[in-house]
């Protein structure tokens, strides 16, 4: 028969060996050593120890699925479960549905450990409040947000304002949407580091073209309208409506689910719309200055190497001098 010290050494190397020593499955020291090595060893512990908070916590840290073998009272203890989530967010996959389906609980969970978002149900990965709460604590969790949220222009602009790294988690569509990138750069210039070289070039051209159009329409009556007005009225009716608008009034707004989706700036000359953009001149100029600044080489950058065929070295001159002397002889 093995001594306690021998069993302790054995289970410390392989926690599941606890099943072979039923006489020691009630020894808190041996069980703690076993579950610390392999959380699933909890299933071989005495029932009393399956209700011990320290033992269960040690097991869950090692293997989150071991919570399944914990005493029922612990599995229903919200405070204890949140404590486990803080230590190992993966436990969220194995807790009672009462907790998994509770938005308040999930919000508390990501506050304690933002990585809990990875294990939350898909409905909470679409919840902007829960995702932003986690994102503020750990920006990398945006990777686990639902793709619909990462394709949501308003949400992604909010995330970029909090941390420019959010731009690299935006949907491919938004990462290539020049109007979205203009808004992102205008509010958070540092996000330029997450814009590809190709898109920086495309942005520079796009912004320059819009500024040129604005410059060409200096002195025209500028009014604010939106795409819904354009769609509903169109042609002469739109122009008549625009002529009646004064002081840059906003007649209506394009609203979806209570949110203003788009406002457009329209330049009118006589009976003709000459320019239509969703960005004003100040925004475009600000973005262009950011793009131009980052297009320049950083101060103190190494100078370009000299071109071949430049200054001749002393050794080269000596060789040519020797050749001349040889020819004279």
Helices and strands as residue ranges (DSSP letters): H 4-13, G 15-20, G 22-24, H 28-37, G 39-44, G 47-51, H 53-62, G 64-69, H 72-75, H 78-87, G 89-93, H 97-100, H 103-112, G 114-119, G 124-126, H 128-137, G 139-144, H 147-150, H 153-162, G 164-169, H 172-175, H 178-187, G 189-194, H 197-216, E 221-225, H 227-232, H 235-244, E 254-256, E 259-262, E 264-269, E 272-277, H 281-295, H 314-328
